[in-house]
Amino acid sequence: MKGGLSEFFAMGGYALYVWGSFGATALLMIAEPLLLRQRRKAALQRISRLVRIKSEQQS
């Protein structure tokens, strides 16, 4: 590398923008599956509750 490792990480003066964008993207890629798992669990609980209520009404 011609300018060295420190120049690579400085990104020609755009390091804050580049690394900030990279960090935000990485954070969102980690958060999305966690949030999706939480929403799925809540939906399954609602379905279970509705099925239980429906079976109680039929009895």
All heavy atoms as TSV, in Angstrom:
chain	resi	resn	atom	element	x	y	z
A	1	MET	N	N	0.848	-1.165	0.000
A	1	MET	CA	C	0.000	0.000	0.000
A	1	MET	C	C	0.897	1.233	0.000
A	1	MET	O	O	1.815	1.337	0.793
A	1	MET	CB	C	-0.903	-0.028	1.237
A	1	MET	CG	C	-2.166	0.755	1.037
A	1	MET	SD	S	-3.271	0.650	2.451
A	1	MET	CE	C	-3.881	-1.011	2.273
A	2	LYS	N	N	0.617	2.154	-0.880
A	2	LYS	CA	C	1.487	3.306	-1.077
A	2	LYS	C	C	1.504	4.262	0.117
A	2	LYS	O	O	2.543	4.672	0.570
A	2	LYS	CB	C	1.049	4.051	-2.336
A	2	LYS	CG	C	1.995	5.145	-2.752
A	2	LYS	CD	C	1.550	5.749	-4.060
A	2	LYS	CE	C	2.553	6.784	-4.517
A	2	LYS	NZ	N	2.178	7.398	-5.772
A	3	GLY	N	N	0.346	4.657	0.633
A	3	GLY	CA	C	0.280	5.640	1.705
A	3	GLY	C	C	0.376	5.057	3.100
A	3	GLY	O	O	0.476	5.784	4.069
A	4	GLY	N	N	0.319	3.780	3.213
A	4	GLY	CA	C	0.392	3.148	4.518
A	4	GLY	C	C	-0.988	2.861	5.099
A	4	GLY	O	O	-2.011	3.315	4.593
A	5	LEU	N	N	-0.966	2.153	6.173
A	5	LEU	CA	C	-2.189	1.712	6.818
A	5	LEU	C	C	-2.961	2.870	7.435
A	5	LEU	O	O	-4.191	2.918	7.350
A	5	LEU	CB	C	-1.858	0.665	7.887
A	5	LEU	CG	C	-3.007	-0.167	8.408
A	5	LEU	CD1	C	-3.707	-0.886	7.278
A	5	LEU	CD2	C	-2.506	-1.160	9.438
A	6	SER	N	N	-2.265	3.827	8.018
A	6	SER	CA	C	-2.966	4.956	8.645
A	6	SER	C	C	-3.712	5.790	7.601
A	6	SER	O	O	-4.804	6.280	7.862
A	6	SER	CB	C	-1.997	5.834	9.429
A	6	SER	OG	O	-1.034	6.401	8.573
A	7	GLU	N	N	-3.135	5.931	6.423
A	7	GLU	CA	C	-3.825	6.675	5.361
A	7	GLU	C	C	-5.043	5.904	4.851
A	7	GLU	O	O	-6.056	6.501	4.508
A	7	GLU	CB	C	-2.874	6.989	4.206
A	7	GLU	CG	C	-3.488	7.949	3.204
A	7	GLU	CD	C	-2.486	8.452	2.198
A	7	GLU	OE1	O	-1.318	8.651	2.570
A	7	GLU	OE2	O	-2.874	8.630	1.037
A	8	PHE	N	N	-4.920	4.581	4.826
A	8	PHE	CA	C	-6.069	3.772	4.431
A	8	PHE	C	C	-7.232	3.995	5.394
A	8	PHE	O	O	-8.370	4.198	4.979
A	8	PHE	CB	C	-5.701	2.290	4.396
A	8	PHE	CG	C	-6.889	1.378	4.261
A	8	PHE	CD1	C	-7.546	1.258	3.051
A	8	PHE	CD2	C	-7.362	0.655	5.352
A	8	PHE	CE1	C	-8.648	0.424	2.916
A	8	PHE	CE2	C	-8.463	-0.172	5.229
A	8	PHE	CZ	C	-9.104	-0.293	4.011
A	9	PHE	N	N	-6.959	3.968	6.694
A	9	PHE	CA	C	-8.020	4.160	7.683
A	9	PHE	C	C	-8.524	5.601	7.723
A	9	PHE	O	O	-9.642	5.849	8.134
A	9	PHE	CB	C	-7.563	3.698	9.065
A	9	PHE	CG	C	-7.548	2.200	9.203
A	9	PHE	CD1	C	-6.361	1.510	9.321
A	9	PHE	CD2	C	-8.729	1.482	9.188
A	9	PHE	CE1	C	-6.349	0.131	9.441
A	9	PHE	CE2	C	-8.732	0.100	9.301
A	9	PHE	CZ	C	-7.546	-0.573	9.425
A	10	ALA	N	N	-7.713	6.570	7.287
A	10	ALA	CA	C	-8.153	7.964	7.234
A	10	ALA	C	C	-9.082	8.201	6.045
A	10	ALA	O	O	-9.865	9.138	6.038
A	10	ALA	CB	C	-6.941	8.888	7.152
A	11	MET	N	N	-9.004	7.349	5.031
A	11	MET	CA	C	-9.879	7.409	3.857
A	11	MET	C	C	-9.847	8.765	3.163
A	11	MET	O	O	-10.884	9.257	2.715
A	11	MET	CB	C	-11.325	7.068	4.218
A	11	MET	CG	C	-11.535	5.700	4.742
A	11	MET	SD	S	-11.514	4.530	3.392
A	11	MET	CE	C	-11.665	3.009	4.275
A	12	GLY	N	N	-8.720	9.378	3.116
A	12	GLY	CA	C	-8.591	10.640	2.400
A	12	GLY	C	C	-9.438	11.759	2.993
A	12	GLY	O	O	-9.910	12.633	2.280
A	13	GLY	N	N	-9.650	11.745	4.287
A	13	GLY	CA	C	-10.436	12.781	4.946
A	13	GLY	C	C	-11.907	12.427	5.115
A	13	GLY	O	O	-12.662	13.169	5.728
A	14	TYR	N	N	-12.326	11.315	4.563
A	14	TYR	CA	C	-13.723	10.900	4.655
A	14	TYR	C	C	-13.927	9.757	5.652
A	14	TYR	O	O	-14.958	9.091	5.633
A	14	TYR	CB	C	-14.234	10.455	3.277
A	14	TYR	CG	C	-14.265	11.571	2.281
A	14	TYR	CD1	C	-13.281	11.683	1.302
A	14	TYR	CD2	C	-15.268	12.529	2.322
A	14	TYR	CE1	C	-13.300	12.710	0.383
A	14	TYR	CE2	C	-15.304	13.564	1.415
A	14	TYR	CZ	C	-14.317	13.651	0.448
A	14	TYR	OH	O	-14.339	14.676	-0.448
A	15	ALA	N	N	-12.969	9.532	6.515
A	15	ALA	CA	C	-13.009	8.382	7.420
A	15	ALA	C	C	-14.234	8.399	8.326
A	15	ALA	O	O	-14.872	7.360	8.520
A	15	ALA	CB	C	-11.743	8.327	8.270
A	16	LEU	N	N	-14.591	9.551	8.872
A	16	LEU	CA	C	-15.729	9.606	9.776
A	16	LEU	C	C	-17.006	9.166	9.056
A	16	LEU	O	O	-17.800	8.384	9.585
A	16	LEU	CB	C	-15.895	11.014	10.344
A	16	LEU	CG	C	-17.007	11.195	11.366
A	16	LEU	CD1	C	-16.756	10.322	12.584
A	16	LEU	CD2	C	-17.100	12.650	11.781
A	17	TYR	N	N	-17.203	9.646	7.855
A	17	TYR	CA	C	-18.381	9.276	7.073
A	17	TYR	C	C	-18.343	7.790	6.696
A	17	TYR	O	O	-19.323	7.068	6.875
A	17	TYR	CB	C	-18.470	10.132	5.806
A	17	TYR	CG	C	-19.564	9.691	4.874
A	17	TYR	CD1	C	-20.888	9.970	5.149
A	17	TYR	CD2	C	-19.263	8.964	3.728
A	17	TYR	CE1	C	-21.904	9.545	4.303
A	17	TYR	CE2	C	-20.266	8.543	2.877
A	17	TYR	CZ	C	-21.583	8.834	3.167
A	17	TYR	OH	O	-22.573	8.406	2.339
A	18	VAL	N	N	-17.211	7.334	6.193
A	18	VAL	CA	C	-17.094	5.943	5.725
A	18	VAL	C	C	-17.247	4.964	6.880
A	18	VAL	O	O	-18.069	4.050	6.836
A	18	VAL	CB	C	-15.746	5.718	5.003
A	18	VAL	CG1	C	-15.525	4.243	4.698
A	18	VAL	CG2	C	-15.686	6.541	3.728
A	19	TRP	N	N	-16.480	5.159	7.950
A	19	TRP	CA	C	-16.530	4.220	9.063
A	19	TRP	C	C	-17.826	4.362	9.856
A	19	TRP	O	O	-18.336	3.386	10.399
A	19	TRP	CB	C	-15.308	4.377	9.955
A	19	TRP	CG	C	-14.056	3.936	9.235
A	19	TRP	CD1	C	-13.029	4.714	8.838
A	19	TRP	CD2	C	-13.746	2.614	8.791
A	19	TRP	NE1	N	-12.097	3.964	8.168
A	19	TRP	CE2	C	-12.500	2.675	8.133
A	19	TRP	CE3	C	-14.388	1.386	8.883
A	19	TRP	CZ2	C	-11.896	1.553	7.579
A	19	TRP	CZ3	C	-13.776	0.262	8.325
A	19	TRP	CH2	C	-12.541	0.363	7.684
A	20	GLY	N	N	-18.378	5.569	9.913
A	20	GLY	CA	C	-19.675	5.750	10.562
A	20	GLY	C	C	-20.772	5.013	9.817
A	20	GLY	O	O	-21.639	4.372	10.421
A	21	SER	N	N	-20.745	5.100	8.490
A	21	SER	CA	C	-21.725	4.379	7.673
A	21	SER	C	C	-21.562	2.872	7.820
A	21	SER	O	O	-22.547	2.133	7.934
A	21	SER	CB	C	-21.573	4.759	6.201
A	21	SER	OG	O	-21.804	6.128	6.031
A	22	PHE	N	N	-20.330	2.430	7.837
A	22	PHE	CA	C	-20.055	1.005	8.013
A	22	PHE	C	C	-20.562	0.531	9.369
A	22	PHE	O	O	-21.210	-0.515	9.477
A	22	PHE	CB	C	-18.546	0.748	7.886
A	22	PHE	CG	C	-18.172	-0.690	8.065
A	22	PHE	CD1	C	-18.378	-1.607	7.062
A	22	PHE	CD2	C	-17.602	-1.115	9.254
A	22	PHE	CE1	C	-18.029	-2.938	7.229
A	22	PHE	CE2	C	-17.253	-2.448	9.432
A	22	PHE	CZ	C	-17.473	-3.356	8.420
A	23	GLY	N	N	-20.298	1.308	10.408
A	23	GLY	CA	C	-20.736	0.940	11.756
A	23	GLY	C	C	-22.253	0.921	11.881
A	23	GLY	O	O	-22.817	0.006	12.489
A	24	ALA	N	N	-22.926	1.921	11.315
A	24	ALA	CA	C	-24.391	1.969	11.372
A	24	ALA	C	C	-24.996	0.771	10.641
A	24	ALA	O	O	-25.954	0.156	11.117
A	24	ALA	CB	C	-24.894	3.276	10.774
A	25	THR	N	N	-24.439	0.435	9.491
A	25	THR	CA	C	-24.932	-0.712	8.724
A	25	THR	C	C	-24.730	-2.005	9.502
A	25	THR	O	O	-25.639	-2.843	9.579
A	25	THR	CB	C	-24.233	-0.798	7.361
A	25	THR	OG1	O	-24.480	0.418	6.652
A	25	THR	CG2	C	-24.731	-1.975	6.551
A	26	ALA	N	N	-23.563	-2.176	10.083
A	26	ALA	CA	C	-23.284	-3.382	10.866
A	26	ALA	C	C	-24.232	-3.483	12.062
A	26	ALA	O	O	-24.764	-4.569	12.351
A	26	ALA	CB	C	-21.831	-3.382	11.332
A	27	LEU	N	N	-24.463	-2.370	12.732
A	27	LEU	CA	C	-25.367	-2.362	13.879
A	27	LEU	C	C	-26.779	-2.763	13.470
A	27	LEU	O	O	-27.430	-3.592	14.129
A	27	LEU	CB	C	-25.380	-0.978	14.527
A	27	LEU	CG	C	-26.302	-0.801	15.722
A	27	LEU	CD1	C	-25.806	-1.635	16.898
A	27	LEU	CD2	C	-26.366	0.660	16.106
A	28	LEU	N	N	-27.263	-2.218	12.371
A	28	LEU	CA	C	-28.609	-2.546	11.907
A	28	LEU	C	C	-28.714	-3.991	11.423
A	28	LEU	O	O	-29.756	-4.631	11.594
A	28	LEU	CB	C	-29.036	-1.585	10.801
A	28	LEU	CG	C	-29.262	-0.150	11.276
A	28	LEU	CD1	C	-29.495	0.774	10.092
A	28	LEU	CD2	C	-30.415	-0.079	12.254
A	29	MET	N	N	-27.656	-4.512	10.836
A	29	MET	CA	C	-27.678	-5.903	10.379
A	29	MET	C	C	-27.693	-6.870	11.558
A	29	MET	O	O	-28.190	-7.993	11.439
A	29	MET	CB	C	-26.476	-6.182	9.472
A	29	MET	CG	C	-26.602	-5.510	8.117
A	29	MET	SD	S	-25.197	-5.816	7.048
A	29	MET	CE	C	-25.461	-7.531	6.653
A	30	ILE	N	N	-27.168	-6.449	12.686
A	30	ILE	CA	C	-27.225	-7.273	13.899
A	30	ILE	C	C	-28.578	-7.114	14.584
A	30	ILE	O	O	-29.173	-8.076	15.060
A	30	ILE	CB	C	-26.083	-6.890	14.863
A	30	ILE	CG1	C	-24.743	-7.312	14.249
A	30	ILE	CG2	C	-26.281	-7.525	16.227
A	30	ILE	CD1	C	-23.529	-6.772	14.968
A	31	ALA	N	N	-29.105	-5.880	14.620
A	31	ALA	CA	C	-30.350	-5.604	15.337
A	31	ALA	C	C	-31.572	-6.195	14.641
A	31	ALA	O	O	-32.504	-6.650	15.311
A	31	ALA	CB	C	-30.518	-4.096	15.502
A	32	GLU	N	N	-31.604	-6.200	13.323
A	32	GLU	CA	C	-32.802	-6.643	12.601
A	32	GLU	C	C	-33.208	-8.082	12.925
A	32	GLU	O	O	-34.381	-8.328	13.228
A	32	GLU	CB	C	-32.615	-6.462	11.092
A	32	GLU	CG	C	-33.806	-6.874	10.278
A	32	GLU	CD	C	-35.070	-6.082	10.579
A	32	GLU	OE1	O	-34.976	-4.934	11.049
A	32	GLU	OE2	O	-36.155	-6.620	10.346
A	33	PRO	N	N	-32.299	-9.066	12.898
A	33	PRO	CA	C	-32.727	-10.429	13.258
A	33	PRO	C	C	-33.205	-10.538	14.710
A	33	PRO	O	O	-34.121	-11.294	15.009
A	33	PRO	CB	C	-31.478	-11.286	13.038
A	33	PRO	CG	C	-30.628	-10.504	12.133
A	33	PRO	CD	C	-30.927	-9.064	12.394
A	34	LEU	N	N	-32.591	-9.763	15.602
A	34	LEU	CA	C	-33.020	-9.795	17.001
A	34	LEU	C	C	-34.430	-9.230	17.144
A	34	LEU	O	O	-35.268	-9.799	17.857
A	34	LEU	CB	C	-32.037	-9.006	17.872
A	34	LEU	CG	C	-30.608	-9.533	17.905
A	34	LEU	CD1	C	-29.711	-8.591	18.699
A	34	LEU	CD2	C	-30.560	-10.934	18.475
A	35	LEU	N	N	-34.702	-8.126	16.469
A	35	LEU	CA	C	-36.038	-7.536	16.519
A	35	LEU	C	C	-37.058	-8.440	15.843
A	35	LEU	O	O	-38.200	-8.566	16.305
A	35	LEU	CB	C	-36.024	-6.156	15.859
A	35	LEU	CG	C	-35.217	-5.098	16.594
A	35	LEU	CD1	C	-35.095	-3.843	15.746
A	35	LEU	CD2	C	-35.824	-4.790	17.935
A	36	LEU	N	N	-36.669	-9.083	14.761
A	36	LEU	CA	C	-37.555	-10.005	14.054
A	36	LEU	C	C	-37.918	-11.190	14.944
A	36	LEU	O	O	-39.075	-11.609	15.001
A	36	LEU	CB	C	-36.905	-10.488	12.763
A	36	LEU	CG	C	-37.728	-11.413	11.885
A	36	LEU	CD1	C	-39.003	-10.713	11.441
A	36	LEU	CD2	C	-36.917	-11.839	10.685
A	37	ARG	N	N	-36.952	-11.719	15.669
A	37	ARG	CA	C	-37.210	-12.834	16.585
A	37	ARG	C	C	-38.200	-12.418	17.667
A	37	ARG	O	O	-39.114	-13.164	18.012
A	37	ARG	CB	C	-35.899	-13.289	17.225
A	37	ARG	CG	C	-36.087	-14.478	18.142
A	37	ARG	CD	C	-34.809	-14.900	18.819
A	37	ARG	NE	N	-33.780	-15.185	17.845
A	37	ARG	CZ	C	-32.471	-15.114	18.101
A	37	ARG	NH1	N	-32.054	-14.743	19.288
A	37	ARG	NH2	N	-31.596	-15.401	17.168
A	38	GLN	N	N	-38.044	-11.203	18.169
A	38	GLN	CA	C	-38.943	-10.693	19.202
A	38	GLN	C	C	-40.373	-10.535	18.659
A	38	GLN	O	O	-41.345	-10.919	19.316
A	38	GLN	CB	C	-38.422	-9.355	19.718
A	38	GLN	CG	C	-39.227	-8.747	20.825
A	38	GLN	CD	C	-38.649	-7.409	21.250
A	38	GLN	OE1	O	-37.800	-6.835	20.566
A	38	GLN	NE2	N	-39.109	-6.903	22.367
A	39	ARG	N	N	-40.505	-9.984	17.453
A	39	ARG	CA	C	-41.837	-9.824	16.853
A	39	ARG	C	C	-42.481	-11.168	16.566
A	39	ARG	O	O	-43.693	-11.337	16.744
A	39	ARG	CB	C	-41.735	-9.003	15.571
A	39	ARG	CG	C	-41.419	-7.544	15.818
A	39	ARG	CD	C	-41.574	-6.704	14.562
A	39	ARG	NE	N	-40.768	-7.157	13.446
A	39	ARG	CZ	C	-39.594	-6.627	13.091
A	39	ARG	NH1	N	-39.087	-5.623	13.772
A	39	ARG	NH2	N	-38.936	-7.100	12.056
A	40	ARG	N	N	-41.699	-12.151	16.126
A	40	ARG	CA	C	-42.230	-13.483	15.849
A	40	ARG	C	C	-42.748	-14.125	17.130
A	40	ARG	O	O	-43.831	-14.709	17.155
A	40	ARG	CB	C	-41.150	-14.360	15.225
A	40	ARG	CG	C	-41.614	-15.760	14.905
A	40	ARG	CD	C	-40.472	-16.589	14.308
A	40	ARG	NE	N	-40.914	-17.901	13.945
A	40	ARG	CZ	C	-40.946	-18.945	14.773
A	40	ARG	NH1	N	-40.542	-18.811	16.029
A	40	ARG	NH2	N	-41.364	-20.107	14.369
A	41	LYS	N	N	-41.984	-13.997	18.194
A	41	LYS	CA	C	-42.394	-14.568	19.484
A	41	LYS	C	C	-43.701	-13.935	19.957
A	41	LYS	O	O	-44.606	-14.634	20.421
A	41	LYS	CB	C	-41.288	-14.352	20.518
A	41	LYS	CG	C	-41.556	-14.989	21.843
A	41	LYS	CD	C	-40.391	-14.773	22.790
A	41	LYS	CE	C	-40.670	-15.358	24.155
A	41	LYS	NZ	N	-39.576	-15.126	25.096
A	42	ALA	N	N	-43.827	-12.621	19.832
A	42	ALA	CA	C	-45.047	-11.926	20.243
A	42	ALA	C	C	-46.237	-12.367	19.392
A	42	ALA	O	O	-47.338	-12.576	19.914
A	42	ALA	CB	C	-44.850	-10.413	20.153
A	43	ALA	N	N	-46.032	-12.540	18.096
A	43	ALA	CA	C	-47.114	-12.972	17.201
A	43	ALA	C	C	-47.561	-14.382	17.549
A	43	ALA	O	O	-48.768	-14.671	17.576
A	43	ALA	CB	C	-46.659	-12.896	15.750
A	44	LEU	N	N	-46.620	-15.275	17.826
A	44	LEU	CA	C	-46.982	-16.643	18.196
A	44	LEU	C	C	-47.744	-16.679	19.517
A	44	LEU	O	O	-48.673	-17.470	19.678
A	44	LEU	CB	C	-45.729	-17.527	18.271
A	44	LEU	CG	C	-45.066	-17.835	16.935
A	44	LEU	CD1	C	-43.764	-18.595	17.152
A	44	LEU	CD2	C	-45.994	-18.614	16.034
A	45	GLN	N	N	-47.377	-15.821	20.451
A	45	GLN	CA	C	-48.096	-15.750	21.722
A	45	GLN	C	C	-49.522	-15.253	21.509
A	45	GLN	O	O	-50.459	-15.762	22.121
A	45	GLN	CB	C	-47.364	-14.845	22.706
A	45	GLN	CG	C	-46.114	-15.456	23.272
A	45	GLN	CD	C	-45.336	-14.501	24.156
A	45	GLN	OE1	O	-45.575	-13.291	24.144
A	45	GLN	NE2	N	-44.400	-15.034	24.922
A	46	ARG	N	N	-49.684	-14.263	20.633
A	46	ARG	CA	C	-51.035	-13.767	20.328
A	46	ARG	C	C	-51.888	-14.848	19.686
A	46	ARG	O	O	-53.065	-15.023	20.031
A	46	ARG	CB	C	-50.959	-12.561	19.402
A	46	ARG	CG	C	-50.837	-11.255	20.132
A	46	ARG	CD	C	-50.944	-10.133	19.142
A	46	ARG	NE	N	-49.886	-10.339	18.154
A	46	ARG	CZ	C	-49.068	-9.410	17.697
A	46	ARG	NH1	N	-49.211	-8.172	18.070
A	46	ARG	NH2	N	-48.124	-9.685	16.842
A	47	ILE	N	N	-51.317	-15.589	18.752
A	47	ILE	CA	C	-52.049	-16.667	18.093
A	47	ILE	C	C	-52.444	-17.723	19.114
A	47	ILE	O	O	-53.584	-18.204	19.119
A	47	ILE	CB	C	-51.212	-17.279	16.946
A	47	ILE	CG1	C	-51.068	-16.266	15.817
A	47	ILE	CG2	C	-51.833	-18.577	16.445
A	47	ILE	CD1	C	-50.056	-16.660	14.767
A	48	SER	N	N	-51.527	-18.088	19.974
A	48	SER	CA	C	-51.808	-19.079	21.008
A	48	SER	C	C	-52.938	-18.605	21.915
A	48	SER	O	O	-53.834	-19.383	22.273
A	48	SER	CB	C	-50.542	-19.345	21.818
A	48	SER	OG	O	-50.808	-20.209	22.887
A	49	ARG	N	N	-52.905	-17.351	22.295
A	49	ARG	CA	C	-53.945	-16.783	23.154
A	49	ARG	C	C	-55.300	-16.809	22.441
A	49	ARG	O	O	-56.315	-17.175	23.037
A	49	ARG	CB	C	-53.550	-15.361	23.545
A	49	ARG	CG	C	-54.291	-14.818	24.705
A	49	ARG	CD	C	-53.685	-13.538	25.281
A	49	ARG	NE	N	-53.176	-12.608	24.282
A	49	ARG	CZ	C	-51.894	-12.234	24.189
A	49	ARG	NH1	N	-50.998	-12.696	25.023
A	49	ARG	NH2	N	-51.514	-11.383	23.264
A	50	LEU	N	N	-55.324	-16.456	21.165
A	50	LEU	CA	C	-56.573	-16.473	20.406
A	50	LEU	C	C	-57.126	-17.888	20.266
A	50	LEU	O	O	-58.345	-18.099	20.378
A	50	LEU	CB	C	-56.367	-15.850	19.028
A	50	LEU	CG	C	-56.160	-14.340	19.000
A	50	LEU	CD1	C	-55.771	-13.881	17.606
A	50	LEU	CD2	C	-57.406	-13.629	19.482
A	51	VAL	N	N	-56.270	-18.855	20.030
A	51	VAL	CA	C	-56.706	-20.245	19.910
A	51	VAL	C	C	-57.273	-20.717	21.243
A	51	VAL	O	O	-58.311	-21.394	21.283
A	51	VAL	CB	C	-55.538	-21.144	19.450
A	51	VAL	CG1	C	-55.878	-22.621	19.605
A	51	VAL	CG2	C	-55.160	-20.831	18.014
A	52	ARG	N	N	-56.621	-20.363	22.335
A	52	ARG	CA	C	-57.094	-20.756	23.666
A	52	ARG	C	C	-58.459	-20.134	23.955
A	52	ARG	O	O	-59.374	-20.803	24.447
A	52	ARG	CB	C	-56.073	-20.351	24.727
A	52	ARG	CG	C	-56.371	-20.920	26.092
A	52	ARG	CD	C	-55.261	-20.651	27.105
A	52	ARG	NE	N	-55.012	-19.225	27.246
A	52	ARG	CZ	C	-53.856	-18.624	26.964
A	52	ARG	NH1	N	-52.841	-19.332	26.507
A	52	ARG	NH2	N	-53.705	-17.330	27.131
A	53	ILE	N	N	-58.625	-18.864	23.634
A	53	ILE	CA	C	-59.911	-18.183	23.843
A	53	ILE	C	C	-60.992	-18.831	22.989
A	53	ILE	O	O	-62.109	-19.073	23.446
A	53	ILE	CB	C	-59.784	-16.675	23.543
A	53	ILE	CG1	C	-58.938	-16.000	24.600
A	53	ILE	CG2	C	-61.153	-16.017	23.446
A	53	ILE	CD1	C	-58.553	-14.565	24.268
A	54	LYS	N	N	-60.670	-19.133	21.754
A	54	LYS	CA	C	-61.628	-19.748	20.828
A	54	LYS	C	C	-62.061	-21.118	21.349
A	54	LYS	O	O	-63.242	-21.458	21.319
A	54	LYS	CB	C	-60.990	-19.872	19.438
A	54	LYS	CG	C	-61.876	-20.424	18.401
A	54	LYS	CD	C	-62.749	-19.358	17.824
A	54	LYS	CE	C	-63.432	-19.899	16.590
A	54	LYS	NZ	N	-64.355	-18.952	16.043
A	55	SER	N	N	-61.117	-21.922	21.867
A	55	SER	CA	C	-61.462	-23.255	22.370
A	55	SER	C	C	-62.280	-23.147	23.650
A	55	SER	O	O	-63.141	-23.994	23.908
A	55	SER	CB	C	-60.208	-24.092	22.584
A	55	SER	OG	O	-59.451	-23.591	23.651
A	56	GLU	N	N	-62.032	-22.139	24.471
A	56	GLU	CA	C	-62.810	-21.938	25.700
A	56	GLU	C	C	-64.240	-21.536	25.371
A	56	GLU	O	O	-65.187	-21.920	26.070
A	56	GLU	CB	C	-62.161	-20.899	26.597
A	56	GLU	CG	C	-60.894	-21.368	27.258
A	56	GLU	CD	C	-60.172	-20.254	28.021
A	56	GLU	OE1	O	-60.659	-19.103	28.010
A	56	GLU	OE2	O	-59.118	-20.563	28.610
A	57	GLN	N	N	-64.435	-20.767	24.319
A	57	GLN	CA	C	-65.769	-20.320	23.924
A	57	GLN	C	C	-66.594	-21.488	23.379
A	57	GLN	O	O	-67.804	-21.534	23.526
A	57	GLN	CB	C	-65.681	-19.222	22.878
A	57	GLN	CG	C	-65.217	-17.898	23.438
A	57	GLN	CD	C	-65.055	-16.847	22.348
A	57	GLN	OE1	O	-65.091	-17.156	21.155
A	57	GLN	NE2	N	-64.847	-15.610	22.766
A	58	GLN	N	N	-65.936	-22.427	22.735
A	58	GLN	CA	C	-66.639	-23.562	22.166
A	58	GLN	C	C	-67.019	-24.589	23.227
A	58	GLN	O	O	-67.898	-25.402	23.009
A	58	GLN	CB	C	-65.794	-24.227	21.081
A	58	GLN	CG	C	-65.643	-23.377	19.854
A	58	GLN	CD	C	-64.738	-24.017	18.814
A	58	GLN	OE1	O	-64.090	-25.021	19.072
A	58	GLN	NE2	N	-64.686	-23.415	17.637
A	59	SER	N	N	-66.370	-24.572	24.351
A	59	SER	CA	C	-66.651	-25.560	25.415
A	59	SER	C	C	-67.897	-25.234	26.186
A	59	SER	O	O	-68.370	-24.214	26.357
A	59	SER	CB	C	-65.508	-25.634	26.412
A	59	SER	OG	O	-64.301	-25.877	25.806
